[in-house]
Amino acid sequence: MSTVDIVVPCYNYARYLPRCVESILSQAGVDVRVLIIDDASSDDTPQVGCELAASDPRIEFRRHSANIGHIATYNEGLLGWSRADYVVLISADDILAAGALHRASRIMNADQTIGMVYGRAVYFQDVPPLHLAHRREKRHTRWTGLDWIEGRCRAGHNVISSPEVVVRGDVQRRVGGYRAELPHVADFEMWLRIAAVSNIAYVRGAPQAFYRRHAQSMTQARTRIVDLLERRATFDLFFDDHRNQVPETQRLADLAKRALAREALWRACRTYDRDEVEEGQAEQLIEFAKSVGIDLDSLPEGRALRRRQLIGSTLCNRTQLFALPAAIRRAKTWWWWRRWEREGV
């Protein structure tokens, strides 16, 4: 039976912690250990964590005397504690789907070249739709690491939330820990690093995890421009470190820059459509796109922005009603494209 070590960092999430741990201990077909790390919470996490550890020998609880931050906490568990065949990092406010660990470990047991398996993460706020975990299981999709990296460069964004990921233990230890200089997008850079040394698989059908969205989530605190800047830093650091390891790094880096510039310009266009130009976001987004070093007029989003700049944001906003049918078609195309990027279908 495969062994899986699960690291559960917790900071002021005592109210969510029992449900998260329950979803881990109920996993069938694998032998699990759980490490809960309390990063000096000010709520009831110490009491809840100690009670959970006392209730099951598979659970260990640690508490920091001072807050050291999420990156150091992640690395403490993944590199300093885990020793299993496979490792998982899951925030205390998220939930594993039933059978997630068995599905992922079975894929990697059958193919030793696969170093990471992920699947669909279902987003929720209050009550997780756990019934979705019982949907009929389908086959998985497999990519070479290079193909997966190229897909991320073409899209320019991350497609993984985090709790749905299972990593081969020796691969995790080989690539090392999360980078402190990327506090908000360190997971994206980690996935790229793993893909540089192994192949990647995606579980199709049943979801692998349930990702909670709420006001305290770290992902809710970033503006669009900050997110773009951090993703650009992610690609820059990754390609600087892997020039001799990943083929065609310059071509891949150019793909990533082009994707980020297109996204920035598209978002700038939306500020014209919503008559929000005076709020300053459009100027920041345009400056970011220019800084990438690509001829903006060569991009369809760049030409669309020029048209909007000529007629002004007020008129752009007023004419949206007449463009509604086309907008609906574009929205559908965008939805299907994002689904393909996320699920590989």
Contacts in CASP RR format, 6 or more apart in sequence:
PFRMAT RR
TARGET T0000
AUTHOR 0000-0000-0000
METHOD contacts of the structure
MODEL  1
MSTVDIVVPCYNYARYLPRCVESILSQAGVDVRVLIIDDASSDDTPQVGC
ELAASDPRIEFRRHSANIGHIATYNEGLLGWSRADYVVLISADDILAAGA
LHRASRIMNADQTIGMVYGRAVYFQDVPPLHLAHRREKRHTRWTGLDWIE
GRCRAGHNVISSPEVVVRGDVQRRVGGYRAELPHVADFEMWLRIAAVSNI
AYVRGAPQAFYRRHAQSMTQARTRIVDLLERRATFDLFFDDHRNQVPETQ
RLADLAKRALAREALWRACRTYDRDEVEEGQAEQLIEFAKSVGIDLDSLP
EGRALRRRQLIGSTLCNRTQLFALPAAIRRAKTWWWWRRWEREGV
1 29 0 8 1.000
1 30 0 8 1.000
1 31 0 8 1.000
2 29 0 8 1.000
2 30 0 8 1.000
2 31 0 8 1.000
2 85 0 8 1.000
2 86 0 8 1.000
2 101 0 8 1.000
2 105 0 8 1.000
2 109 0 8 1.000
3 30 0 8 1.000
3 31 0 8 1.000
3 32 0 8 1.000
3 33 0 8 1.000
3 84 0 8 1.000
3 85 0 8 1.000
3 86 0 8 1.000
4 27 0 8 1.000
4 30 0 8 1.000
4 31 0 8 1.000
4 32 0 8 1.000
4 33 0 8 1.000
4 84 0 8 1.000
4 85 0 8 1.000
4 86 0 8 1.000
4 87 0 8 1.000
4 88 0 8 1.000
4 101 0 8 1.000
4 105 0 8 1.000
4 166 0 8 1.000
5 32 0 8 1.000
5 33 0 8 1.000
5 35 0 8 1.000
5 81 0 8 1.000
5 82 0 8 1.000
5 83 0 8 1.000
5 84 0 8 1.000
5 86 0 8 1.000
5 87 0 8 1.000
5 88 0 8 1.000
6 24 0 8 1.000
6 32 0 8 1.000
6 33 0 8 1.000
6 34 0 8 1.000
6 35 0 8 1.000
6 87 0 8 1.000
6 88 0 8 1.000
6 89 0 8 1.000
6 90 0 8 1.000
7 35 0 8 1.000
7 37 0 8 1.000
7 74 0 8 1.000
7 77 0 8 1.000
7 78 0 8 1.000
7 81 0 8 1.000
7 82 0 8 1.000
7 87 0 8 1.000
7 88 0 8 1.000
7 89 0 8 1.000
7 90 0 8 1.000
8 17 0 8 1.000
8 20 0 8 1.000
8 21 0 8 1.000
8 24 0 8 1.000
8 34 0 8 1.000
8 35 0 8 1.000
8 36 0 8 1.000
8 37 0 8 1.000
8 90 0 8 1.000
8 91 0 8 1.000
8 92 0 8 1.000
9 37 0 8 1.000
9 39 0 8 1.000
9 70 0 8 1.000
9 73 0 8 1.000
9 74 0 8 1.000
9 89 0 8 1.000
9 91 0 8 1.000
9 92 0 8 1.000
10 17 0 8 1.000
10 36 0 8 1.000
10 37 0 8 1.000
10 38 0 8 1.000
10 39 0 8 1.000
10 41 0 8 1.000
10 45 0 8 1.000
10 49 0 8 1.000
10 91 0 8 1.000
10 92 0 8 1.000
11 38 0 8 1.000
11 39 0 8 1.000
11 40 0 8 1.000
11 41 0 8 1.000
11 45 0 8 1.000
11 67 0 8 1.000
11 69 0 8 1.000
11 70 0 8 1.000
11 92 0 8 1.000
12 41 0 8 1.000
12 42 0 8 1.000
12 43 0 8 1.000
12 45 0 8 1.000
12 216 0 8 1.000
13 41 0 8 1.000
13 43 0 8 1.000
13 45 0 8 1.000
13 91 0 8 1.000
13 92 0 8 1.000
13 93 0 8 1.000
14 41 0 8 1.000
14 43 0 8 1.000
14 44 0 8 1.000
14 45 0 8 1.000
14 47 0 8 1.000
14 48 0 8 1.000
14 49 0 8 1.000
15 43 0 8 1.000
15 44 0 8 1.000
16 92 0 8 1.000
16 93 0 8 1.000
16 212 0 8 1.000
17 36 0 8 1.000
17 45 0 8 1.000
17 48 0 8 1.000
17 49 0 8 1.000
17 52 0 8 1.000
17 92 0 8 1.000
18 48 0 8 1.000
18 52 0 8 1.000
19 95 0 8 1.000
20 90 0 8 1.000
20 91 0 8 1.000
20 92 0 8 1.000
20 93 0 8 1.000
20 94 0 8 1.000
20 95 0 8 1.000
20 96 0 8 1.000
21 34 0 8 1.000
21 36 0 8 1.000
21 52 0 8 1.000
21 59 0 8 1.000
23 95 0 8 1.000
23 96 0 8 1.000
23 97 0 8 1.000
23 98 0 8 1.000
24 32 0 8 1.000
24 34 0 8 1.000
24 90 0 8 1.000
24 96 0 8 1.000
25 32 0 8 1.000
25 34 0 8 1.000
25 56 0 8 1.000
25 58 0 8 1.000
25 59 0 8 1.000
26 98 0 8 1.000
27 96 0 8 1.000
27 98 0 8 1.000
27 99 0 8 1.000
27 100 0 8 1.000
27 101 0 8 1.000
27 102 0 8 1.000
28 98 0 8 1.000
28 99 0 8 1.000
28 102 0 8 1.000
29 99 0 8 1.000
29 101 0 8 1.000
29 102 0 8 1.000
30 86 0 8 1.000
30 101 0 8 1.000
30 102 0 8 1.000
30 105 0 8 1.000
32 58 0 8 1.000
32 101 0 8 1.000
33 58 0 8 1.000
33 59 0 8 1.000
33 60 0 8 1.000
33 84 0 8 1.000
34 58 0 8 1.000
34 59 0 8 1.000
34 60 0 8 1.000
35 60 0 8 1.000
35 61 0 8 1.000
35 62 0 8 1.000
35 77 0 8 1.000
35 81 0 8 1.000
35 82 0 8 1.000
36 49 0 8 1.000
36 52 0 8 1.000
36 53 0 8 1.000
36 59 0 8 1.000
36 60 0 8 1.000
36 61 0 8 1.000
36 62 0 8 1.000
36 92 0 8 1.000
37 62 0 8 1.000
37 63 0 8 1.000
37 64 0 8 1.000
37 73 0 8 1.000
37 76 0 8 1.000
37 77 0 8 1.000
38 45 0 8 1.000
38 46 0 8 1.000
38 49 0 8 1.000
38 61 0 8 1.000
38 62 0 8 1.000
38 63 0 8 1.000
38 64 0 8 1.000
39 64 0 8 1.000
39 67 0 8 1.000
39 68 0 8 1.000
39 69 0 8 1.000
39 70 0 8 1.000
39 73 0 8 1.000
40 63 0 8 1.000
40 64 0 8 1.000
40 65 0 8 1.000
40 66 0 8 1.000
40 67 0 8 1.000
40 68 0 8 1.000
45 63 0 8 1.000
46 63 0 8 1.000
49 61 0 8 1.000
50 61 0 8 1.000
52 59 0 8 1.000
52 61 0 8 1.000
53 59 0 8 1.000
53 60 0 8 1.000
53 61 0 8 1.000
60 81 0 8 1.000
64 73 0 8 1.000
70 183 0 8 1.000
70 218 0 8 1.000
71 178 0 8 1.000
71 179 0 8 1.000
71 180 0 8 1.000
71 183 0 8 1.000
71 186 0 8 1.000
72 180 0 8 1.000
74 89 0 8 1.000
74 177 0 8 1.000
74 178 0 8 1.000
74 186 0 8 1.000
75 176 0 8 1.000
75 177 0 8 1.000
75 178 0 8 1.000
78 87 0 8 1.000
78 89 0 8 1.000
78 172 0 8 1.000
78 176 0 8 1.000
78 177 0 8 1.000
78 178 0 8 1.000
79 172 0 8 1.000
79 173 0 8 1.000
79 176 0 8 1.000
79 177 0 8 1.000
82 169 0 8 1.000
82 172 0 8 1.000
84 169 0 8 1.000
85 105 0 8 1.000
85 168 0 8 1.000
85 169 0 8 1.000
86 101 0 8 1.000
86 104 0 8 1.000
86 105 0 8 1.000
86 108 0 8 1.000
86 166 0 8 1.000
86 167 0 8 1.000
86 168 0 8 1.000
86 169 0 8 1.000
87 166 0 8 1.000
87 167 0 8 1.000
87 169 0 8 1.000
87 172 0 8 1.000
88 96 0 8 1.000
88 101 0 8 1.000
88 163 0 8 1.000
88 165 0 8 1.000
88 166 0 8 1.000
88 167 0 8 1.000
89 162 0 8 1.000
89 163 0 8 1.000
89 165 0 8 1.000
90 96 0 8 1.000
90 162 0 8 1.000
90 163 0 8 1.000
90 209 0 8 1.000
91 162 0 8 1.000
91 163 0 8 1.000
93 212 0 8 1.000
93 214 0 8 1.000
93 217 0 8 1.000
94 162 0 8 1.000
94 163 0 8 1.000
94 209 0 8 1.000
94 210 0 8 1.000
94 211 0 8 1.000
94 212 0 8 1.000
95 128 0 8 1.000
95 130 0 8 1.000
95 163 0 8 1.000
95 209 0 8 1.000
95 210 0 8 1.000
95 212 0 8 1.000
96 163 0 8 1.000
96 208 0 8 1.000
96 209 0 8 1.000
96 210 0 8 1.000
97 122 0 8 1.000
97 130 0 8 1.000
97 132 0 8 1.000
97 133 0 8 1.000
97 206 0 8 1.000
97 207 0 8 1.000
97 208 0 8 1.000
97 209 0 8 1.000
97 210 0 8 1.000
98 130 0 8 1.000
98 133 0 8 1.000
98 134 0 8 1.000
99 133 0 8 1.000
99 206 0 8 1.000
100 164 0 8 1.000
100 166 0 8 1.000
100 203 0 8 1.000
100 207 0 8 1.000
100 208 0 8 1.000
100 209 0 8 1.000
101 166 0 8 1.000
103 117 0 8 1.000
103 137 0 8 1.000
103 140 0 8 1.000
103 203 0 8 1.000
103 206 0 8 1.000
103 208 0 8 1.000
104 117 0 8 1.000
104 118 0 8 1.000
104 166 0 8 1.000
104 203 0 8 1.000
104 208 0 8 1.000
105 166 0 8 1.000
107 114 0 8 1.000
107 117 0 8 1.000
107 140 0 8 1.000
107 201 0 8 1.000
107 203 0 8 1.000
108 114 0 8 1.000
108 115 0 8 1.000
108 117 0 8 1.000
108 166 0 8 1.000
108 168 0 8 1.000
108 201 0 8 1.000
111 142 0 8 1.000
111 199 0 8 1.000
111 201 0 8 1.000
113 198 0 8 1.000
113 199 0 8 1.000
114 142 0 8 1.000
114 168 0 8 1.000
114 198 0 8 1.000
114 199 0 8 1.000
114 200 0 8 1.000
114 201 0 8 1.000
115 167 0 8 1.000
115 168 0 8 1.000
115 171 0 8 1.000
115 194 0 8 1.000
115 197 0 8 1.000
115 198 0 8 1.000
115 199 0 8 1.000
115 200 0 8 1.000
116 165 0 8 1.000
116 166 0 8 1.000
116 167 0 8 1.000
116 168 0 8 1.000
116 171 0 8 1.000
116 191 0 8 1.000
116 194 0 8 1.000
116 195 0 8 1.000
116 198 0 8 1.000
116 200 0 8 1.000
116 201 0 8 1.000
117 140 0 8 1.000
117 165 0 8 1.000
117 166 0 8 1.000
117 200 0 8 1.000
117 201 0 8 1.000
117 202 0 8 1.000
117 203 0 8 1.000
118 160 0 8 1.000
118 164 0 8 1.000
118 165 0 8 1.000
118 166 0 8 1.000
118 200 0 8 1.000
118 201 0 8 1.000
118 202 0 8 1.000
118 203 0 8 1.000
118 208 0 8 1.000
119 164 0 8 1.000
119 202 0 8 1.000
119 203 0 8 1.000
119 204 0 8 1.000
119 207 0 8 1.000
119 208 0 8 1.000
119 209 0 8 1.000
119 343 0 8 1.000
120 164 0 8 1.000
120 203 0 8 1.000
120 205 0 8 1.000
120 207 0 8 1.000
120 208 0 8 1.000
120 342 0 8 1.000
120 343 0 8 1.000
121 160 0 8 1.000
121 161 0 8 1.000
121 162 0 8 1.000
121 163 0 8 1.000
121 164 0 8 1.000
121 207 0 8 1.000
121 208 0 8 1.000
121 209 0 8 1.000
121 210 0 8 1.000
121 211 0 8 1.000
122 128 0 8 1.000
122 129 0 8 1.000
122 132 0 8 1.000
122 207 0 8 1.000
122 209 0 8 1.000
122 210 0 8 1.000
122 211 0 8 1.000
123 161 0 8 1.000
123 210 0 8 1.000
123 211 0 8 1.000
123 212 0 8 1.000
123 213 0 8 1.000
124 210 0 8 1.000
124 211 0 8 1.000
124 212 0 8 1.000
124 213 0 8 1.000
125 212 0 8 1.000
125 213 0 8 1.000
125 214 0 8 1.000
128 210 0 8 1.000
128 212 0 8 1.000
129 210 0 8 1.000
130 210 0 8 1.000
132 206 0 8 1.000
132 207 0 8 1.000
133 206 0 8 1.000
133 207 0 8 1.000
134 206 0 8 1.000
135 205 0 8 1.000
135 206 0 8 1.000
135 207 0 8 1.000
136 205 0 8 1.000
136 206 0 8 1.000
137 203 0 8 1.000
137 205 0 8 1.000
137 206 0 8 1.000
138 204 0 8 1.000
138 205 0 8 1.000
139 204 0 8 1.000
140 201 0 8 1.000
140 202 0 8 1.000
140 203 0 8 1.000
140 204 0 8 1.000
141 201 0 8 1.000
141 202 0 8 1.000
141 204 0 8 1.000
141 344 0 8 1.000
141 345 0 8 1.000
142 199 0 8 1.000
142 200 0 8 1.000
142 201 0 8 1.000
142 202 0 8 1.000
143 199 0 8 1.000
143 200 0 8 1.000
143 201 0 8 1.000
143 202 0 8 1.000
144 199 0 8 1.000
145 195 0 8 1.000
145 196 0 8 1.000
145 198 0 8 1.000
145 199 0 8 1.000
145 200 0 8 1.000
146 195 0 8 1.000
146 246 0 8 1.000
146 247 0 8 1.000
148 195 0 8 1.000
148 199 0 8 1.000
148 200 0 8 1.000
149 192 0 8 1.000
149 195 0 8 1.000
149 196 0 8 1.000
149 246 0 8 1.000
149 252 0 8 1.000
150 252 0 8 1.000
150 255 0 8 1.000
151 341 0 8 1.000
152 158 0 8 1.000
152 159 0 8 1.000
152 188 0 8 1.000
152 191 0 8 1.000
152 192 0 8 1.000
152 195 0 8 1.000
152 256 0 8 1.000
153 235 0 8 1.000
153 252 0 8 1.000
153 253 0 8 1.000
153 255 0 8 1.000
153 256 0 8 1.000
153 259 0 8 1.000
154 255 0 8 1.000
154 259 0 8 1.000
155 259 0 8 1.000
155 341 0 8 1.000
156 231 0 8 1.000
156 235 0 8 1.000
156 256 0 8 1.000
156 259 0 8 1.000
156 260 0 8 1.000
156 263 0 8 1.000
157 231 0 8 1.000
157 259 0 8 1.000
157 263 0 8 1.000
158 185 0 8 1.000
158 187 0 8 1.000
158 188 0 8 1.000
158 191 0 8 1.000
158 231 0 8 1.000
159 341 0 8 1.000
159 342 0 8 1.000
160 187 0 8 1.000
160 188 0 8 1.000
160 191 0 8 1.000
161 209 0 8 1.000
161 211 0 8 1.000
162 187 0 8 1.000
162 211 0 8 1.000
163 208 0 8 1.000
163 209 0 8 1.000
163 210 0 8 1.000
163 211 0 8 1.000
164 207 0 8 1.000
164 208 0 8 1.000
164 209 0 8 1.000
164 211 0 8 1.000
165 191 0 8 1.000
166 208 0 8 1.000
167 194 0 8 1.000
168 198 0 8 1.000
171 194 0 8 1.000
171 197 0 8 1.000
171 198 0 8 1.000
172 194 0 8 1.000
174 197 0 8 1.000
175 190 0 8 1.000
175 193 0 8 1.000
175 194 0 8 1.000
175 196 0 8 1.000
175 197 0 8 1.000
176 193 0 8 1.000
177 190 0 8 1.000
178 186 0 8 1.000
178 187 0 8 1.000
178 189 0 8 1.000
178 190 0 8 1.000
179 186 0 8 1.000
179 189 0 8 1.000
179 190 0 8 1.000
179 237 0 8 1.000
180 186 0 8 1.000
181 233 0 8 1.000
181 237 0 8 1.000
182 188 0 8 1.000
182 189 0 8 1.000
182 230 0 8 1.000
182 233 0 8 1.000
182 234 0 8 1.000
182 237 0 8 1.000
184 218 0 8 1.000
184 219 0 8 1.000
184 222 0 8 1.000
184 226 0 8 1.000
184 227 0 8 1.000
184 230 0 8 1.000
185 227 0 8 1.000
185 230 0 8 1.000
185 231 0 8 1.000
185 233 0 8 1.000
185 234 0 8 1.000
188 231 0 8 1.000
188 234 0 8 1.000
189 234 0 8 1.000
189 237 0 8 1.000
189 238 0 8 1.000
192 234 0 8 1.000
192 238 0 8 1.000
193 238 0 8 1.000
193 242 0 8 1.000
194 200 0 8 1.000
196 238 0 8 1.000
196 242 0 8 1.000
196 245 0 8 1.000
196 246 0 8 1.000
197 245 0 8 1.000
202 343 0 8 1.000
202 344 0 8 1.000
204 343 0 8 1.000
204 344 0 8 1.000
204 345 0 8 1.000
213 219 0 8 1.000
213 220 0 8 1.000
214 220 0 8 1.000
222 230 0 8 1.000
224 267 0 8 1.000
224 281 0 8 1.000
224 285 0 8 1.000
225 281 0 8 1.000
225 284 0 8 1.000
225 285 0 8 1.000
225 288 0 8 1.000
228 260 0 8 1.000
228 263 0 8 1.000
228 264 0 8 1.000
228 285 0 8 1.000
228 288 0 8 1.000
229 288 0 8 1.000
231 260 0 8 1.000
232 256 0 8 1.000
232 257 0 8 1.000
232 260 0 8 1.000
232 292 0 8 1.000
235 253 0 8 1.000
235 256 0 8 1.000
235 257 0 8 1.000
235 260 0 8 1.000
236 253 0 8 1.000
239 246 0 8 1.000
239 249 0 8 1.000
239 252 0 8 1.000
239 253 0 8 1.000
242 249 0 8 1.000
243 249 0 8 1.000
246 252 0 8 1.000
257 292 0 8 1.000
257 293 0 8 1.000
257 294 0 8 1.000
258 292 0 8 1.000
258 294 0 8 1.000
258 299 0 8 1.000
260 288 0 8 1.000
260 289 0 8 1.000
260 292 0 8 1.000
261 288 0 8 1.000
261 289 0 8 1.000
261 292 0 8 1.000
261 293 0 8 1.000
261 294 0 8 1.000
261 296 0 8 1.000
261 299 0 8 1.000
261 301 0 8 1.000
262 299 0 8 1.000
262 300 0 8 1.000
262 301 0 8 1.000
264 285 0 8 1.000
264 286 0 8 1.000
264 288 0 8 1.000
264 289 0 8 1.000
264 292 0 8 1.000
265 285 0 8 1.000
265 286 0 8 1.000
265 289 0 8 1.000
265 296 0 8 1.000
265 299 0 8 1.000
265 301 0 8 1.000
265 302 0 8 1.000
265 304 0 8 1.000
265 305 0 8 1.000
266 301 0 8 1.000
266 304 0 8 1.000
267 281 0 8 1.000
267 285 0 8 1.000
268 281 0 8 1.000
268 282 0 8 1.000
268 285 0 8 1.000
268 286 0 8 1.000
268 289 0 8 1.000
268 305 0 8 1.000
269 301 0 8 1.000
269 304 0 8 1.000
269 305 0 8 1.000
269 308 0 8 1.000
271 277 0 8 1.000
271 279 0 8 1.000
271 280 0 8 1.000
271 281 0 8 1.000
271 282 0 8 1.000
271 285 0 8 1.000
271 313 0 8 1.000
272 282 0 8 1.000
272 305 0 8 1.000
272 308 0 8 1.000
272 309 0 8 1.000
272 312 0 8 1.000
272 313 0 8 1.000
272 316 0 8 1.000
272 317 0 8 1.000
273 308 0 8 1.000
273 313 0 8 1.000
273 316 0 8 1.000
273 317 0 8 1.000
273 320 0 8 1.000
274 317 0 8 1.000
275 313 0 8 1.000
275 314 0 8 1.000
275 316 0 8 1.000
275 317 0 8 1.000
276 282 0 8 1.000
276 313 0 8 1.000
277 312 0 8 1.000
277 313 0 8 1.000
278 313 0 8 1.000
286 305 0 8 1.000
289 296 0 8 1.000
289 302 0 8 1.000
290 296 0 8 1.000
296 302 0 8 1.000
296 305 0 8 1.000
297 303 0 8 1.000
297 306 0 8 1.000
308 316 0 8 1.000
320 327 0 8 1.000
339 345 0 8 1.000
END
